[in-house]
Amino acid sequence: MRFLYTLAMFLVTPLLVLRLLTRGVHSRPYHRRWRERFGLFDAPDLRGSLWVHAVSVGEVNAAEPLVKALQRDYPNAPLVITTVTQTGTARVHQLFGDSVFHVYLPYDLPFAVRGFIKRIRPRLALIVETEIWPNLYFACHRRGIPLMIVNARLSERSMRGYKPFRALARSALRCVRLIAAQSSTDAARYRLLGADRQHILVTGNMKFDMPIPKGAVAYGASMREHWGPRRPVWMAASTHEGEELAVLEAHLKVLKRLPDALLLLAPRHPERFRLVEHAVRSLGFAVATRSMDGVPSASHQVCVIDAMGELMPFFAASELAFVGGSLVPIGGHNVLEPAALSVPVLVGPYTFNFEEITSSLIQQGGAERVADVDHLGPDVLKLLLDRGRRERMGQAAQQVFEHERGAVQRVMRLIDSLLQE
């Protein structure tokens, strides 16, 4: 199975190169770094580094408190962070700057993996959430590099995706020293996939340990003063194609009852910022954008947040938040950011990427589920008209968030034990 997998990787390599070249046309920095995908890059002396892999923005955000704990407890160890996406890379630079060494994760080709490991020379590998790369895992195992999956999650959908390659996934997972699962459900799925049950522990979700950015609450309050402190404001965060139109139609329903209402709309992917802005303008809304206007004024009906890593102040300025990726079968996104700020949460029917967190919030009264696109407008309006209900939901959401904290400390104890070995 591994031979066939590696052969398939070599066969698709020309397509991967073509994809790199195509993306490089639109992004010169991306074009300059394509060699990293094949394990070729210049690196300082990284001997004995601690390596954290976080595929994209969500995983980088989840890893933030862990990375800061590693920097605090192991100040002399070089820290390497790898990502796969451009947005993940941008988030690494935004959060950590030059305090870490960033490089793109190589394709799972034997020669690329060898070159990558030779250059970063890690003493520990930490994979965030769900990334199973057989050649990479085998290479770490062969070189005696302890491999640990932290904040490990495995959705039912991912389980189905691995099913045809279960034997290969099982052999790769046997190279992992520890799996720190988010929940008992995730742990059970890893066992079904073939991981050694003795190497699986439930440590909780590290996203509950994320720090609230300094000044986020105060900046949110200042924005409310700017556009009018009494205005009804709701936010649609991390939306995908197929959701923005539903959100805008919902806002039209809100405006009929609350004509001064403001929608803060944050598309998930930067490449869609301009497209979403044009769509909002074409529907006749008075539009502000984060990049051009900074903060919306009293005359704006919609603000498109066309910037990365700036959601927390806008959550703080909102009276409720709809979290996207849940009206379409994407699986939902992080509901913890608004919960941390005592903001009531709405989600759609598709939340399998964050099923236990979302279920916990709903059960404790901090979140509600919208049945479909037609119910979004009425559900938003009901909450905007009921301040007492919003306050009760916000308090419940924040209590769930506080109750679940501590995963990073538990993961750090496991890391300490591996490094002491």
Beta strands, then each sheet from edge to edge (+ up, - down):
strand 1: 49-53
strand 2: 79-83
strand 3: 101-104
strand 4: 122-128
strand 5: 147-152
strand 6: 178-181
strand 7: 200-202
strand 8: 233-239
strand 9: 262-267
strand 10: 287-289
strand 11: 302-304
strand 12: 320-323
strand 13: 345-347
strand 14: 367-369
sheet 1: 3+ 2+ 1+ 4+ 5+ 6+ 7+
sheet 2: 10+ 11+ 9+ 8+ 12+ 13+ 14+
end
